[in-house]
Amino acid sequence: MKRNVLETLFSARRCVAVIAGTLLGSLGFLMLARDIFGFDQEFHWWALFIVLPALLFFGCAWALARGQVHYRYPLALFGLGLIVLTVAAVFLLNLDWERWWPLMIVSPMLVLFLLGLPDSALAQKPEATAWVSLLAWIGSANLLLGLFFLAGNFRLVTLSALAERWGWWGVFILLCALGAAFNAAWLWTKTGALRLPVMGLLLVADILFISAIFECFQLNRLLQLPWLGITSGVLLLLYVPIANWRRVSP
């Protein structure tokens, strides 16, 4: 399997430095533009201290990006720096928290999505690939959720009207369930065996699916736990006969 873009970027110190420099430079440019165009906003100088941990995380990511460690380690540290820098940007630009708070969902979920993308190291490990790529499904679903909240705060979508009719947020839980089910089906096809990693993904899909149905249709949550127990129990009861039918040891 070829190296993906992230694997190439976060395995080289120069690339990490360029990305970090671009983010910090962009923040500085936005602050300068705010002053030039005369936006009457208070400057929270103390927010510069929040930038310091971000620089620390960026520096650690730069130090690890030697090609001798897996790229997910510097990517994770870089992601932590991005989250901290997002918080600092909100204060430095004096943004309205009531509008921009979904960025606190978007930034970590973007990192989670990137961490879940497949790479060459997992090419020969289908079980690990299926479970790690579940992070990409969860990250993408919650990233869309954060963007949807952001659209609602800017009145592009009327969230309160949607919430009166049905639990729209359940759609994003359903997306995670579909991701877990898809990964389970892919892993089952790849290995030709119904083993515990496949069953674990199916159980995750079941839990997320039942939760999504209850949220979408706003059903009585007191019935959610019994239904989770019933469906999970049925899956576990079917595990042994299906595994024996495929003539594969569990």
N, C-alpha and C positions, 0 to 999 in steps of 0.2 A: 504493500500500500504506500502511495506517495505521501510525503510530508504535506500537511495542510498549511494554510497561511499562518495560523496562530503558532503552530509548531516552529515555523521558520522565524517568525518575528520574535517570539519569546525565548529563543535559544541563542540569541545574539545580543550582546550588550549594547551595541550601537543602535539597534532597532528599539530596544526598551528606552534608551535615552532620548531618541527622537520622538517617540510617542509621548513620554512624560513631558518633554519640553514643549510639544505641541499643545498639550492640555493646559499647562501652566501659562504658556504664551497666549492662548485663547482667552483664559480667564483675565489676564492682564489687559488684553485688547478690549474686552467687554467693559472692564472697569474704566478704561480710558475713554471709550465711546460714551459711557454714561456721563463722564465729566465734561466732555467736549460738547455734547448736545444739550447740556444744561438740565439734566433731570434733577429735580429738587429732592434728593434723597440723602439721608444721613449716612455717613461713612462709618461703619462699625470696624474700627481699626483693630479691636481685640480679636476679630475673626481671623487675623493673620496668624495667630497662634494655633488655630485649627489646621492651617496649612502645613505646619511643621510635622505632625504625624503622617500626613500624606506624603511629604518629602521623604520621611523615614521609610515608609512602605515602598515608595518608588526606588529608593536607594537599595533596599534589600532585594527587590526584584532585579535590579541591575547587577547586583553582586552575584546572584544565583544564575543569571543568564550566561552561562559559559558553554552550554552544550553538553555538560557532564551530568546534569540533573534533568529530570523530566520537566518539560516546559510548563506543566500545570502548576508547579511550585512557584516560579516567578509570576505566572499569570494570576494565581490566587493572591499573592502579595500585591501585585499591581492593581488587582480588583479592589482590595481593601483600601489602597490609596485613592482609587477613583471614588469610592463611596465617601471617604472622609473629605475629599476635595469637593464633592457635590454639596456636602453640608456647608463647607466653608464658602462656596460660591453663593449659596442662598443668602448667607449673612453679609458677605462682602458686597453683593449687588443689591442688598436690601429688598429681596423679593418677598412677596406676600405669601406667608406660609399657608394660608387658607386656600391658595390656588396651587402653589407649587409643591405641596407635601407629597404628591404621588411620585416625585423624583426619588424619594426615599424607598420606593418600591422598584422603580425602573432601574436605578443604578445597580443594586445588588443582584436583581434578577437577570440583568444583562451579563454580569459576571458569571452567574450560575449557568446561563445558557452557553456561554463560551467554554466553560469548564466541561460541559457535557458533550461537546462535539467530538466525533471519532478522530483517532490519530493512528499513526503507524505502529505505535507500541502496543495497541490493543487489537491489531489486525488478526493475530493468531489466538486471541482469547475471546471467543464469542460471548461467554458468560459475563465477563467484565465489561465488554462492549455494550451489551444489552442493559446492564445496570447503570453504567456511567452515562450512557446516552439518555437515560431517563431524566437526568439532571437537565438536559437540553429541553425536553418536553415541559418539565416543571418551570424552568426558567422562562421559556417562551410564553407559556400560558400566563404566568404572573406578570411578565413584561407587558403583554397586551392588556392585562387588567389594570396595571398602573397607567398606561397610556389612555385607557378608557376613562379612568378616574380624572385624569388630566383634562381630557376633552369635556367631561362633565363640569369641571371647575371653570372652564372657559365658555360654558353654556353652548358648546357645540352639540351636546347630547343632554337631554333632560333625564337625569338618573332617578330623581324622585318619582317621576311619572312612571318610569319603567318598574321601579321597585313596588309600586302599588299593584301592578298586574301580575308580576311573577318575579322570582329570584334570579335576575339576570346573571349574577355573579356565579351561579352554578354552572354556566356554560364553560367557564374557565377551569372549573374543577373537572368537568366532563372531558375537556381537552387533555388534561393530565391522565385521566382514566384511559382514554383512547391511546395515548402514548404508551402507557404500561401494557395494554393489551396488544398493541402492535409489536412492541419489543418482545413480549412473550411468544407471539406467533412466529416472529422472525427467528428467535432463539430455538424454538421447537423445530422449525424447518431446518435450521442450520445444523443442529446437533442430531436431529432425528430421534430425540429421546425426551420423554417427559420427566425431567429431573427436578430437584429442589429449586434451582435457580428459576426455572420456568414457572413452577408452582408459586414461588414467591412473587413473581411479577403478576401472575394471575390474581393472587390475593390482594396485592396493592391495587390492581385495576378494579377488583370487586369493591373494595372499600371506597375508592374514589368515585366509582359509578353510583353506588347507593347514596353516598353523600351528595353527589350532584343532583340526583333525582329529587331528594328531599328538599334541597335548596331551591331548585328550579320551580317546583310545584308548591313550595312552602308547606310541606306536609308536617304532621305532628312529629317533633323531634324525639318524643318519648318512644316512638316506634322504630326509630332509626337503629338503635343498638340491637334490638331483637332481630331485625332484618339483616343486619351485618353478621350476626351470629349464625343465622340460618343459611345465608348464601355462602359464607366462608366454610361452614360445616359441610355443605353439599359438595363444594370444590374439593375439600380434603377427602371426603368419602369416595369421590370419583377418581382420586389420584392413583390409588393402588390398582383397581381393575383396568384403568386405561394404560397404566405403565406395564402391567402384565400382558395386556392385549397387544401392545407394541413389542412385547418380548424384550423389554429393556429393564434392567434392574433399577429400582428407584435410587 
